Amino acid sequence: MKQRHTLHVDKKEKVMKFVKRVLAIMGFAGVLAVFAVETLVAQAANSEATYKAELSSLNEMTTGSKASGEATFTISGDQLTILVTAKGVPPNMEHLQHFHGFVKGDRTSRCPTARDDKNGDGIIDMVETEPVAGTTMVPLHDDPVSMAIVNDTYPTAGADGSYSYEKRVSLKSLKAAFTKKFPGQRLDLDRRVVFLHGVPTATKLPATVASLDHIPSQVTLPIACGRIKKVMD
């Protein structure tokens, strides 16, 4: 009787061990399945998205006009399409345009306001934008992936003070170039702002208006800005 009871216990223990193994395997498979689904969802979210910046004027008293426009960044698979439309900008001249951000941490940029005119000269210059908007990151000219800020292929406004810019680039290539130039940073479009720059070289500016890298202040003067926001998946 004792032997039969022992055999019954041994058999029960073996069955329980088997069941536990099956549950463990299925549980692991379940985790893998959930992980796979979440990964696919995340990839889908990253492969189709639209970001937009509504551009508002800066330094109107200096430019003599109210610049406005829109910058749209559309992601489809590995393709990033950048579209910038502007109006009310100084006519018949090339306008630098970039998106700016902070190279350290995860701080979100914002466009400058009148209170950011620290020297009180009535003009928000390039240097005064840095504490709130960060540094120049990606140029929006003929080759954004080059990350070269100095370039003569920025858009030129027509006689009516408007222009339209469109460029398609490989998202993977842009991300690689971005990470190489700004180690530890991701593209993170919704933490950046877009700036349009430039007034005619004949524009008289106070000596207090600062620029960068010995570039004339007229070239880098901000004339419009907009924060990039995610608007659609």
C-alpha positions in Angstrom: 0.0 0.0 0.0 2.8 2.3 0.9 4.6 1.5 -2.3 1.5 2.2 -4.4 1.1 5.6 -2.7 4.7 6.4 -3.4 4.3 5.5 -7.1 1.2 7.7 -7.2 3.0 10.7 -5.7 5.9 10.2 -8.0 3.6 10.1 -11.0 1.8 13.2 -9.8 5.0 15.1 -9.3 6.2 14.2 -12.8 2.9 15.4 -14.3 3.1 18.6 -12.4 6.6 19.2 -13.6 5.5 18.5 -17.1 2.6 21.0 -16.8 4.9 23.6 -15.3 7.3 23.2 -18.2 4.5 23.5 -20.8 3.2 26.6 -19.0 6.6 28.1 -18.8 7.3 27.5 -22.5 3.9 28.9 -23.5 4.4 31.9 -21.1 7.7 32.7 -22.8 6.2 32.3 -26.2 3.4 34.6 -25.1 5.9 37.2 -24.0 7.7 36.9 -27.3 4.4 37.3 -29.2 3.5 40.4 -27.2 7.0 41.8 -27.7 6.8 41.1 -31.4 3.4 42.9 -31.7 4.7 45.9 -29.8 7.8 46.0 -31.9 5.7 46.0 -35.1 3.4 48.7 -33.7 6.4 50.8 -32.8 8.0 50.4 -36.2 4.7 51.3 -37.9 4.5 54.4 -35.7 8.0 55.4 -36.7 7.5 54.6 -40.4 4.5 56.9 -41.0 4.4 60.2 -39.2 4.0 63.9 -39.9 5.5 66.8 -38.0 4.7 70.5 -38.6 6.0 73.9 -37.6 3.8 77.0 -38.0 6.3 79.9 -38.7 5.7 83.3 -37.2 7.6 86.5 -37.8 10.6 87.8 -35.9 12.2 91.2 -36.0 9.4 92.8 -38.1 10.6 96.3 -37.4 13.9 95.5 -39.1 12.6 93.4 -42.0 9.7 95.7 -42.8 7.4 92.8 -43.3 5.6 90.1 -41.5 7.2 86.7 -42.5 5.1 83.6 -42.1 5.0 80.1 -43.4 5.0 76.4 -42.6 7.6 73.6 -42.4 6.3 70.0 -42.7 8.3 66.9 -42.2 6.6 63.7 -43.5 8.1 60.3 -42.7 7.1 57.3 -44.9 9.3 54.3 -44.4 12.9 55.4 -44.9 11.9 58.6 -46.7 11.7 62.0 -45.1 10.0 64.7 -47.1 10.8 68.2 -46.0 8.5 71.0 -47.3 8.9 74.7 -46.3 6.7 77.4 -47.7 7.3 81.1 -46.8 5.8 84.4 -47.6 6.4 88.0 -46.4 10.2 87.5 -46.4 12.7 89.9 -48.0 12.4 89.4 -51.8 15.0 88.4 -54.4 17.5 86.9 -52.0 18.6 83.6 -50.6 17.3 82.7 -47.1 19.1 80.3 -44.8 16.8 77.9 -43.0 17.5 75.2 -40.5 16.1 73.4 -37.5 17.8 74.2 -34.2 18.0 72.3 -30.9 20.1 71.5 -27.8 23.1 69.2 -28.1 22.9 68.0 -24.5 20.1 66.5 -22.6 16.5 66.2 -23.7 15.5 69.9 -23.4 12.8 71.1 -25.9 13.6 74.2 -27.9 11.3 77.2 -28.2 11.1 80.3 -30.4 12.5 83.5 -28.9 10.3 86.4 -27.8 10.9 90.0 -27.0 12.1 89.2 -23.5 15.0 87.2 -25.0 16.4 90.5 -26.4 19.0 90.6 -23.7 20.9 93.6 -24.8 17.7 95.7 -25.3 18.6 96.8 -28.9 15.1 95.9 -30.1 16.4 93.1 -32.3 16.7 89.4 -31.5 19.9 88.3 -33.1 21.3 84.8 -33.7 23.3 84.6 -30.5 20.3 85.7 -28.4 18.3 82.7 -29.7 20.7 80.1 -28.5 19.7 80.0 -24.8 16.1 79.1 -25.7 16.4 77.4 -29.1 19.8 75.8 -29.0 22.3 75.6 -31.9 21.9 75.1 -35.6 21.5 71.4 -36.3 20.2 70.4 -39.7 20.4 72.7 -42.8 17.4 72.8 -45.1 19.1 73.2 -48.4 19.9 70.9 -51.4 21.7 68.4 -49.2 20.5 68.2 -45.6 22.4 64.9 -45.0 25.7 66.7 -45.5 25.0 68.7 -42.3 27.0 71.5 -43.9 25.6 74.8 -42.7 27.6 77.0 -45.2 26.0 76.3 -48.6 24.7 78.3 -51.5 21.7 76.1 -52.3 19.3 77.5 -49.8 16.0 78.7 -51.3 15.7 82.1 -52.9 12.6 84.2 -52.5 10.9 85.6 -55.5 9.9 89.2 -56.2 6.7 88.7 -54.2 8.7 87.7 -51.1 7.7 84.1 -51.1 9.3 80.7 -51.8 8.7 77.0 -51.6 11.3 74.4 -50.7 10.9 70.6 -51.0 13.5 67.9 -50.4 13.4 64.1 -49.9 16.1 62.4 -48.0 16.9 59.0 -46.5 15.8 59.1 -42.9 18.4 56.4 -42.0 21.2 58.5 -43.6 20.1 61.7 -41.9 19.9 60.0 -38.5 23.4 58.6 -39.0 24.8 62.0 -40.0 23.0 63.7 -37.1 24.3 61.2 -34.5 27.8 61.6 -35.9 27.7 65.3 -35.5 25.8 65.4 -32.2 26.8 62.2 -30.3 24.2 61.1 -27.8 21.4 63.0 -29.5 18.5 61.7 -31.6 16.7 63.5 -34.4 13.6 64.0 -32.2 11.9 66.5 -34.5 9.3 67.4 -31.9 12.0 68.9 -29.6 13.3 71.3 -32.3 12.4 74.6 -33.9 12.7 75.9 -37.5 14.3 79.3 -38.2 14.3 81.3 -41.4 17.1 83.9 -41.7 18.2 86.9 -43.7 17.7 90.5 -44.7 19.3 92.4 -47.6 23.0 93.1 -47.1 22.3 96.8 -47.4 20.1 96.7 -44.2 21.7 98.8 -41.5 21.9 97.0 -38.2 23.2 98.3 -34.8 26.7 97.1 -33.9 25.1 95.3 -31.0 23.5 92.7 -33.4 25.6 89.6 -33.2 26.2 86.8 -35.6 28.2 83.6 -35.7 31.5 82.6 -37.3 32.2 86.0 -38.8 29.1 85.7 -41.0 27.4 89.1 -41.6 24.5 89.7 -39.2 22.2 90.5 -42.1 22.7 86.8 -43.3 21.9 85.2 -40.0 19.3 87.5 -38.6 16.2 85.4 -37.7 13.1 86.5 -39.5 10.7 83.7 -38.7 10.5 80.7 -36.3 8.2 77.8 -35.4 8.3 74.9 -33.0 8.0 71.5 -34.7 5.1 69.4 -33.4 3.9 65.9 -34.3 0.5 66.2 -35.9 -0.2 62.7 -37.3 0.9 59.1 -37.1 
